[in-house]
């Protein structure tokens, strides 16, 4: 998911298949000025399973990941 307003852009996504035991859920926030990226912040968290979710909802998308 990508959101933009003014000079801020937010990208929310799931990273998988990179060798970690669980997927990552990440949010990157960038500030653009005159077409140049001038600031960047991010938050990365391990994706929880349905059993670990306190709300009962997935962290990203409409379904929980399936881990073998």
Secondary structure as UniProt FT lines:
FT   STRAND          2..5
FT   TURN            6..7
FT   STRAND          8..15
FT   STRAND          24..33
FT   TURN            34..35
FT   STRAND          36..46
FT   TURN            50..52
//
